[in-house]
Structure formats: C-alpha cells, structure tokens
Amino acid sequence: MKTAGSGFEGFLRDPYTSLENKSDRILMTSLRAEWKYAAEEVAFSPICHGVRQALLETFADHDSRSVQHTLYAMGEAVLKSFESISEIRLAMPNKHYNLVDLSRFGMENDGEIFVPTDEPHGMIEATLKKDV
C-alpha cells in the first residue's frame, strides 16, 4: 500500500468511465513477478533477494501517476539492475479504497478513513524485455 505519492488523472475518458481524476490517492495492490534469466547458470538466491528489494524500493520511492506507470518503473528498475535477467513479467491488480462518507453521523472525513471496494477493478499486467 502506498498512501502518498500516487495519483490517477489525465486518462482517456468515455461515457462509461466511472473513475474520478485524483492527484492524491491510495495505491493498493499485490504483485506477481516472474522473470527469465539470460544465462543457464546464475546465483539464484542473491538475485531473487535483489529483485525483491528493487521492486519494493521502486514501489515505495516512485511518484506514481497510475498503477501502470509504477508497474513499468518497477520492471525497468529490475532490468537495469540485473544483467542476468532478460525479461520480467509483472501483474498488479488495481485495488481501490474510497473515502468513507461520515456525513450521516454529523462528522467530516478529512481524508483519514477509507474502505476497500470491489469495483471498479482491473488486473494490470506487462512483460518488459531488454533490447537484444
């Protein structure tokens, strides 16, 4: 979960678009990562640990304009950091959290209480490869 440095605005809209433009939003996701090695023999354990660290650091430090933007930055960071990795596939569902409306209790919610929602939802996936 990323509670700062994430937005989603300026995207294409059509009559069925339900998402609002947001310059500051919670970015919640989970990650599935798979990669291919460029060689048959690699030091698996240090590379696996390093890939995990690169993915976590990029997610945390990246100023995200969307899940897609962050996913790409994460894959790019891995490919740049590890010569032995030729390709990485990432999948990140877009999990939305909405601000709870406390007005019926005579209270305001100043961006502090959020609730997860099932919709809209989507699975963001990409495969990034090094130039050959």
C-alpha positions, 0 to 999 in steps of 0.5 A: 500500500502506498498512501502518498505519492500516487495519483490517477488523472489525465486518462482517456475518458468515455461515457462509461468511465466511472473513475474520478481524476485524483492527484492524491490517492491510495495505491493498493495492490499485490504483485506477481513477478516472474522473470527469465534469466539470460544465462543457464547458470546464475546465483539464484538466491542473491538475485531473487533477494535483489529483485525483491528489494528493487521492486519494493524500493521502486514501489515505495520511492516512485511518484506514481501517476497510475498503477501502470506507470509504477508497474513499468518503473518497477520492471525497468528498475529490475532490468537495469539492475540485473544483467542476468535477467532478460525479461520480467513479467509483472501483474498488479491488480488495481485495488481501490479504497474510497473515502468513507462518507461520515456525513450521516453521523454529523462528522467530516472525513478529512481524508483519514478513513477509507474502505476497500471496494470491489469495483471498479477493478482491473488486473494490470499486467506487462512483460518488459524485455531488454533490447537484444 
